[in-house]
Amino acid sequence: MQKGGILLSCYTEVTVTPEDLKNRKMIQTTIAIERSDEVLLSGTVYNSRCEALEGAVVLIMEIYPGKQRVKKGYVITNRFGEFAVTVSKNKYVNYQLDIYEPFITG
């Protein structure tokens, strides 16, 4: 690892202090990410009026050769309609994301 660099595995946080910002317009660091067999799928869900949809349910399904389907779980969109989920990289598996309206509306 280089000086000023960060090596990521599962989780890392970076803290910027006022001293780091003193007399500087830009801070630079090196971040090295370990190779992973996972990929991040992210997106934003909108309603028919093109407004971000909070509380929508995103169901993640794996689709294997022969059309076998396996439910992997679900995530719920945040107040900006955003979601993110990690899935395994596998050249034989497709992913299907089914989106459902929020179960509870404010």
N, C-alpha and C positions, 0 to 999 in steps of 0.2 A: 504494500500500500504506500502511495506517495504521501509526502507531508501535505497536510491540508485536505487529504482525500478521505472518502468514506467508502467502506466496503459493505454492501448490503447483502443480507441473507434473507431472513424473513421480515425483519422490521428494523428500521433505523430512524432516528430523528436527528434533525440538525437544529442547533440553537444559535441564534444570532443575537449577540449582546450589543448594548450601546457602544461599548469600546470597539467592537468590530466595525461599526459604522462611522467611527470618528474620522473625520477628514477624508472620507471615501465616497465616491459616487457609485461604485460597483464592488461587489464581493464575488470572488471566484473560488470554486472548490471542484475537486474531481470526485466523481461518484462512479464506483465500479460495481456492476450488478452481476452476481453469480448467474451462470446459465441455469435455466429452469425448464422443466417440462410442463409448465403452466403458462397460460396466457390470460390477460385481463380483457373481458368483454364489458364494454360500458356503452351507455346510451341515454337518451332523454325521451320520455313519453309525453306526448301532447294530446289534448282533447281535440274535438272537431273544430274548435275556435282557435286552434294553434296556440293554446295556453298550456304551460307546463302542468302536468297532472301529478299532484302529490298523492301518495298512498296507493298508486296502481301496483298490482301484483305481477311480477315477471317470473313465470315458471320456466325452469331450465330443463330440457330433455336431451338425452343423448340418443342418436339414431344410428344403430349399427347396421352393417350389411345384412340383407335379408329383412330389413325394415323393423327389426326389434327395437323397441323404445324403452328407455330407462329414465324415470324421473330422478333428477339430481337434486332438486330443491327449488327454492324460490327466494326472491329478494323483493323488497318494497321500495318504491321510489321515494326520494326525499322531497322537501318542499319545493325544489326546483325541477322536479320530475326526473331527476337523474338516478341512475342505478349503475352498479358495477358488481361483477362476479368473476372469479377465476375458474377456469376449466382446464383440464389436461389436454395437451397437444397430442393428437393421435390421428394419423393420416387415414384411418379406417372409420373414424367417427364423425358424424355431422352433428351440429347442435341446432336445436329448435327452441326459440324463445316465444312462449305464449303470453300475451299481455291481457290482463283482466282489469276492469274498472275497479276503483277503490270500493272496498266492502262497506266502509263507513265514510259518510260525507259530513263535512262540518256544517 
